[in-house]
Amino acid sequence: MDIFTILVFFLLVNATSTEVLPSLKNIILPEAATEKLPTRNLVIAVDERVIRLQGKAIITVKDALGNDRKTIRPLFEALAEAAVSVKDITDRKGVTIMGDQAISYGLLKKIMLTCAATRYTNISFAVNQKAPDS
């Protein structure tokens, strides 16, 4: 009984120390060699058609790239609203951009400028961890 209790405690402690990002089939993440574990942030998911915040569709990629503004207004408003409604995540003002490896730099730049405009300055990128070179 004591060993079983210790095993359950060990599994509970280790299960809560990792961040699991949502798995989207239409987003192929780039690979990178990283040692740092992700922190709990708001997740901006970007595929070839839609930009989502926490799983909710915000704007199409076509509409986001279709204007000359430096920021994306609907994403700006959604991030500002999230700062008020999701206090436990947003205290660190962090976002994780989970973007398909084929998205354009122009779109990525607009997303990052929008995050900075809403004072989300701790920006992380979701990647698949590749094995270190031997």
C-alpha positions in Angstrom: 0.0 0.0 0.0 2.8 2.5 0.8 4.6 1.9 -2.5 1.3 2.4 -4.4 0.7 5.7 -2.6 4.2 6.9 -3.4 3.8 5.9 -7.0 0.5 7.8 -7.3 2.0 10.8 -5.7 5.0 10.7 -8.0 2.8 10.5 -11.1 0.6 13.4 -10.0 3.6 15.6 -9.3 5.2 14.8 -12.7 1.9 15.0 -14.7 1.4 18.6 -13.6 4.9 19.8 -14.6 4.4 19.8 -18.3 2.3 22.0 -20.6 0.3 20.2 -23.2 -0.6 22.3 -26.3 -3.7 21.6 -28.3 -3.1 19.2 -31.2 -4.3 20.6 -34.5 -4.0 18.3 -37.5 -3.8 21.1 -40.0 -0.8 22.8 -38.4 2.7 21.3 -39.0 5.1 22.8 -36.4 8.7 23.5 -37.2 11.4 21.5 -35.4 13.9 22.9 -33.0 16.3 21.5 -30.4 15.2 23.0 -27.1 15.6 22.1 -23.5 13.1 24.6 -22.0 9.6 23.4 -21.1 6.7 25.6 -22.3 4.9 27.8 -19.8 1.2 28.2 -19.5 0.2 30.9 -21.9 -2.6 31.9 -24.2 -2.3 30.0 -27.4 -2.6 31.6 -30.8 -3.0 28.9 -33.5 -2.4 29.8 -37.1 -3.0 27.5 -40.0 -3.3 28.3 -43.7 -6.8 29.6 -43.4 -7.7 30.9 -39.8 -6.1 32.6 -36.8 -7.5 31.2 -33.5 -7.1 32.3 -29.9 -7.6 29.6 -27.3 -9.3 27.5 -30.0 -11.8 30.2 -31.0 -11.6 31.4 -34.6 -10.7 35.2 -34.7 -10.0 36.1 -38.3 -9.1 34.5 -41.6 -5.5 34.7 -42.8 -6.7 36.3 -46.0 -8.5 39.1 -44.1 -5.5 39.6 -41.7 -3.1 40.0 -44.6 -5.6 42.0 -46.7 -5.1 45.4 -45.1 -2.1 47.8 -44.7 -2.4 48.0 -40.9 0.6 46.8 -38.9 -1.7 45.0 -36.4 -4.7 42.7 -36.7 -7.7 44.5 -35.1 -9.9 41.4 -34.3 -6.9 39.7 -32.6 -6.1 42.9 -30.7 -9.6 43.0 -29.3 -9.6 39.3 -28.5 -6.3 39.5 -26.6 -7.5 42.6 -24.7 -10.7 40.7 -23.7 -8.6 37.6 -22.7 -6.5 39.8 -20.4 -9.6 40.6 -18.4 -11.3 37.2 -18.5 -8.4 34.8 -18.0 -6.4 36.2 -15.1 -4.6 32.9 -14.1 -2.9 32.7 -17.5 -2.4 36.3 -18.4 -0.6 37.5 -15.2 2.6 36.8 -17.0 1.4 38.4 -20.2 2.6 35.5 -22.3 1.4 34.0 -25.5 2.4 30.9 -27.4 2.2 31.2 -31.2 1.4 27.8 -32.6 1.9 28.5 -36.3 2.2 26.2 -39.3 5.8 26.1 -40.6 4.6 27.4 -44.0 3.0 30.7 -42.7 4.5 33.9 -44.1 6.8 36.1 -42.2 4.5 39.1 -42.9 1.7 37.3 -41.1 3.9 36.3 -38.2 5.2 39.8 -37.9 1.6 41.2 -37.8 0.6 38.7 -35.1 3.7 39.6 -33.0 3.1 43.3 -33.3 -0.5 42.8 -32.3 0.6 40.9 -29.2 3.1 43.6 -28.3 0.4 46.3 -28.8 -1.8 44.5 -26.2 1.2 44.3 -23.9 1.7 40.5 -24.4 5.5 40.8 -24.5 6.5 37.3 -23.5 6.0 35.6 -26.9 6.9 31.9 -27.3 6.7 29.7 -30.4 5.5 26.1 -30.4 7.9 23.7 -32.1 8.3 19.9 -32.3 11.4 18.9 -30.3 13.9 17.2 -32.5 16.6 14.9 -31.3 19.9 16.6 -30.5 22.7 16.0 -33.0 25.1 13.3 -31.8 
